[in-house]
Amino acid sequence: MTTYPNVTETKRLIKELVSIPSPSGNTGKVIQFVENYLRDLGVETKRNRKGGLLASIPGENNSEHRMLTAHVDTLGAMVKEIKPSGRLKLDLIGGFRFNAMEGEYCKIETASGETFTGTILMHQTSVHVYKDAGKAERNQENMEIRIDAKVESLKDVRAIGIEVGDFVSFDPRVEVTDNGFIKSRHLDDKASVAILLQLIKRLKEEKITLPYTTHFLISNNEEIGYGGNSNITPETVEYLAVDMGAMGDGQTTDEYTVSICAKDSSGPYHYGLRKNLIALCEANKIGYKVDIYPFYGSDASAAIGSGHDIVHGLIGPGIDASHAYERTHESSLKQTEQLVYHYVQADLVKY
């Protein structure tokens, strides 16, 4: 019978991770959290110059390596402009739309480290004042942050320490339901970060010796395109991005299985590795779906684009409403955990 790690622990870990603000470019706190978690497991880590975190587990074969990656950076924003009214104009970090954050609570972190809360709203929100409140375009000109402070001018805002370039993070609104769903912002990709941390913990607890030296990269710039395109050892043969499966019309991916990507906007993933991943699912009774993500790129595709001579793949739990208020189910977390567990113990692809 197939056994799983404690999915309750995975969900608890996801809740902790999504609750740490970490828009691309400001990920120090969440990287520190992951570093502390791995240190408590007795795993040595090091940071790269981009601020990402690397951990390695020696294997029987040190001439051929594997690398797995997941990213802790999230969508977010920066203060683009302080308006004369004391409201803030936003500039987005990462690929998403203004309508995906209307009405959300947020935090503004100043250069001194002080944090202010606020709400992201249309300028024309009040239906009692603005005739076009429902029809006005959700864009940079019309959307703004209402700061939870007594500020009524540009001068007032600057007096409390907020400036252009300050980072803005979104309230994750994380909730775990009694029937196994977890819904939150930033499941992309903190759900998979939790899965990799659970994998490392399980390998340590079960005292498993891996067949190949295996590296884990917790990247911190994936949402802006270059988180996992470096620090890949020359011995690395396979590079597997553990990210999220994209759901929607025409997709096979769901919230209950692991999604295996055949192709995204960068082109096809390695066919041999894809077939190996499917074979592992079928041999171990792991629920899976194969899919194409038309508007997607991963750390694995970034690594290929940087010229690394590797076999690359992409898997992840199925995530509904990606880059908005996302949701998945513990079943998808379980299936993904099982696949990465068996994957790191399997033979390399014959390329």
Secondary structure, DSSP 4 states (H G I P E B T S, - for coil): ------HHHHHHHHHHHHTS--BTT--HHHHHHHHHHHHHTT--EEE-TTS-EEEEE-EEEEEEEEEEEEE--B-EEEEEEE-TTS-EEEEEESS--GGGGTT-EEEEE-TTS-EEEEEEEETT--TTT-TTTTTS--STTTEEEEESSS--SHHHHHHTT--TT-EEEE----EE-TTSEEEETTHHHHHHHHHHHHHHHHHHHTTPPEEEEEEEEEES-GGGT-TTSS---TTEEEEEEE--EE-STT----SSSEEEEEEETTEEPPHHHHHHHHHHHHHTT--EEEEE-TT---HHHHHHHTT---EEEEEEEEEBSTTSSEEEEHHHHHHHHHHHHHHTTSPPP--
